[in-house]
């Protein structure tokens, strides 16, 4: 265990790196010593990209995706189908679905899933803003593209009931090509792309008596 | 494979993190999304610590260790034994030896080991400056504390021959408590501390006929 640092600057950098998830003190020291060895410009580029990220990044006021401006590049794209909203848990899921190149609609980022165990209730998620978006009209279909976990299913049900008042709205969910119990982010993009194309009516995804 | 980023700022940050050793694109994205979620002040602290590290860090002009000033805290400490110089490969090894609290002398950081396979020759290391330090006088002992690998042994020999001209200089090496073939940084500090106390004359560490 290293308890002695020759430089306060070095120790600060190791401390800060060590706060990242999955980065222990040994890894932090290795990364910092690497930064010291390499071209100063490359180390500065990393530092500045972190600061700019935090200062300048926006969240789209329509879909709550990460954005460089007030409205994200997807919501402001006239070629996208604004009548189809794909509901996802987080920003990463938007990126994963975009990478399948199978979806031309727009998104709605919830910012999490309902999880009583973690103290996350519907009010902490962007569910009310989704209902408002649908109420304002111009939406034909809402695709629920959440992970097939207990939290995902709970959130699906909650949103389904919230949107039940809109008689002409089609509520669909991803085709069950995604294995039950799997996280969305570990699904390969071919399976995920197909499950978007073959999406089914929400009510069809449960066994009928 | 994610090929679509909603934000240029996000993509820049992922690109920069992905250049760190052992950090792939998936890990980089995970770290960046973590930075986005947490308190902005903590992300800024990381970014600034990296930039300050690169702008403000010095290398000690005597021993070439990392330092916050022109002379490092060890070389400028009058309580240290300046007549005993411990030669190490890099800055990390100084930290590792300091953590044993068994050594009260000063250091000399080579900046690497002689390694013809990697194209590293003696002239790229701080060997001449070590000889100059000894020539200036006031040094009783040089401890060679390099890894017990082929590169470490080669460098040991090279330095030993360079310092042979100083008749009254004692040249020692770490006691062979360190297993042959092991990297110094993976040695536990008890073993390492004992091997500093039991250091042997350089000529004694080879089998006699």
Interface residues (C-beta under 8 A of the other chain):
Chain A: X1 X2 X3 X4 X5 X6 X7 X8 X9 X10 X12 X13 X15 X16 X17 X19 X20 X21 X22 X23 X27 X29 X30 X31 X32 X33 X34 X35 X36 X40 X42 X43 X44 X45 X46 X47 X48 X49 X50 X51 X52 X53 X54 X55 X56 X57 X65 X66 X67 X68 X72 X73 X74 X90 X91 X92 X94 X95 X96 X98 X99 X189
Chain B: X1 X2 X3 X4 X5 X6 X7 X8 X9 X10 X12 X13 X15 X16 X17 X19 X20 X21 X22 X23 X27 X29 X30 X31 X32 X33 X34 X35 X36 X40 X42 X43 X44 X45 X46 X47 X48 X49 X50 X51 X52 X53 X54 X55 X56 X57 X65 X66 X67 X68 X72 X73 X74 X90 X91 X92 X94 X95 X96 X98 X99 X189
